[in-house]
Amino acid sequence: MQINTRIPTLKRAWDILEEAGLEALLGGGVFKLDLLNMCNVLLGQGRLVEFLQVITGQPENPFDIELSEALGVAKSFFGQARAVLAESGLLVTLPGQASSPTPNTPTPTGE
């Protein structure tokens, strides 16, 4: 499946992720997960399907797929988006931090 990382796509994806409290996933930052809110937004409000439609550019696709497939598409998007940010120098890696952190990798917060 084709993944889109164009600026309008990133903006729309950011809005959905921010609503679900997951915007740090784009940069690999530290965040506190509110599982109830995340599930409500992504599943209850149907924003996961919208997110998949946005990042693949396939609005006509109903995304009647297994959750593992949906997560695979999302993981590809985050990997590509982080790679673009890293290549541009916008994604800064802290000493001792992996260059492409996973969402649950603890990173220094400065607090």
Secondary structure, DSSP 4 states (H G I P E B T S, - for coil): ------HHHHHHHHHHHHHTT-GGGTTT------HHHHHIIIIITSHHHHHHHHHHT-TT------HHHHHHHHHHHHHHHHHHHHHHT-SPPPTTS-SS--TT-------
